[in-house]
């Protein structure tokens, strides 16, 4: 009977046709008008071992039922997928809310399991990797900055850009309506390196102004220190603005891009644009003040030693 059902309804390959290097199967089954007519299917004859032919309705009940288009298998178990499009929420937040509702209103039969897959699964896997990647990235940046500056204090001052840049990145993501995703985290990690660059650039000009006045023997009072900081922070503003402007010119056009991959690139560029803006304000306003406090501390210690 199964052979009759396969041949008449599902179709059975009996041979293949050869056309050059191409092979096409030859499939035999009833025409569509017979396969979709219940009355005609019930009159399909099945041959018995004795040679007699009887209607298939004497051997089986025939009916139309909705079922899966295909039977899928995963981890040795049958699986059915429910596809969900998420709008207005991040994947993690949606899944947390959905899990709570399902736990309250749905009782799974014995032997059934519910697993959340897709982008949510990728995000969870990526978050675990972030626990390793982010500390390693911060450590590498710290080592490179220390090798460049030769001072732990200067390195820590430059590292102040990280929380300040995060403020701008998070605000811009909020204004654009972007949710947390792998692309956003990639942009935040890249932002750390860009912030370190602006911090090093600002600290370089502050150091140049400080050591220039020190070489002239003018670094003896707090007023002279303030003049050196103003000279390094304000009077050399043009190269700092040019540096940040070049970054903006490279990143801002991405926000108007279209086509394949544009959505991903926008979410990478958005935190970098917002972070660069706030870190630039930090470099102009906060860096000079912290640098002055740090240098003033050593200046006072020097004066105390001389007075003794």
Secondary structure as GFF3:
##gff-version 3
##sequence-region A 1 308
A	DSSP	alpha_helix	2	5	.	.	.	ID=ss1
A	DSSP	pi_helix	6	10	.	.	.	ID=ss2
A	DSSP	beta_strand	12	19	.	.	.	ID=ss3
A	DSSP	beta_strand	22	28	.	.	.	ID=ss4
A	DSSP	alpha_helix	32	35	.	.	.	ID=ss5
A	DSSP	alpha_helix	38	42	.	.	.	ID=ss6
A	DSSP	beta_strand	45	47	.	.	.	ID=ss7
A	DSSP	beta_strand	53	55	.	.	.	ID=ss8
A	DSSP	three_ten_helix	56	58	.	.	.	ID=ss9
A	DSSP	beta_strand	72	74	.	.	.	ID=ss10
A	DSSP	beta_strand	77	79	.	.	.	ID=ss11
A	DSSP	alpha_helix	91	105	.	.	.	ID=ss12
A	DSSP	alpha_helix	119	149	.	.	.	ID=ss13
A	DSSP	alpha_helix	152	159	.	.	.	ID=ss14
A	DSSP	alpha_helix	161	176	.	.	.	ID=ss15
A	DSSP	alpha_helix	182	215	.	.	.	ID=ss16
A	DSSP	alpha_helix	222	233	.	.	.	ID=ss17
A	DSSP	alpha_helix	237	251	.	.	.	ID=ss18
A	DSSP	three_ten_helix	252	256	.	.	.	ID=ss19
A	DSSP	alpha_helix	262	307	.	.	.	ID=ss20
###
